[in-house]
Amino acid sequence: GQNIDQPTEMTATEGAIVQINCTYQTSGFNGLFWYQQHAGEAPTFLSYNVLDGLEEKGRFSSFLSRSKGYSYLLLKELQMKDSASYLCAVIWDTGFQKLVFGTGTRLLVSP
Amino acid sequence: NAGVTQTPKFQVLKTGQSMTLQCAQDMNHEYMSWYRQDPGMGLRLIHYSVGAGITDQGEVPNGYNVSRSTTEDFPLRLLSAAPSQTSVYFCASSYLLLAGGDTGELFFGEGSRLTVL
């Protein structure tokens, strides 16, 4: 199947750095997204990776290793407002135009 | 620019009733989709469309119908609601998700919370 695995929950302290991992089936892989979703709100786009390497965007960075079927989202200088769910989503060849989401990682940032 | 607009935001139905969730976008996006989100299950794709007159099934299509008569609108129909369809529904649109190409960032509506009794 087209499995995507993420940790269910993570906790971190304000000002710290946290890394949220995502693993996925490599066969037919064609792109990976990260979305942020605050409770009761719609998801919002954070990043897109299709090539190996690190994409940096302010306090947030996303890394991809296609051969390992692995991605991570790195959040630096954590703020209370970063408490949210972080969703990893993948496009596969067999699902062209189908963006499949993982179950998400709920991040709680404490003072 | 309104983006993606979903209506209604809240709805309570009785088992067996029918209803339509409306979705409209004003960004001239080719791609539109419907997801449902349930606790512990994440976002699951119900149906999607890559342009007017073209629709296809996602991961969980049973019990739902869609049509795409215009680029702007993509309604989701529940013909005979069941308690298992209690969920939060999100409509999302983008330029075509080009596998390996442009980002095709998905823009989401605010969601529709449906309860089926």
Interface residues (C-beta under 8 A of the other chain):
Chain A: N30 G31 F33 Y35 E41 A42 P43 T44 F45 Y48 V50 L87 A89 I91 D93 F96 Q97 K98 L99 V100 F101 G102 T103 G104
Chain B: Y31 S33 Y35 G40 M41 G42 L43 R44 L45 Y48 V50 D56 G58 E59 F90 L96 L97 A99 G100 G101 T103 G104 E105 L106 F107 F108 G109 E110 G111
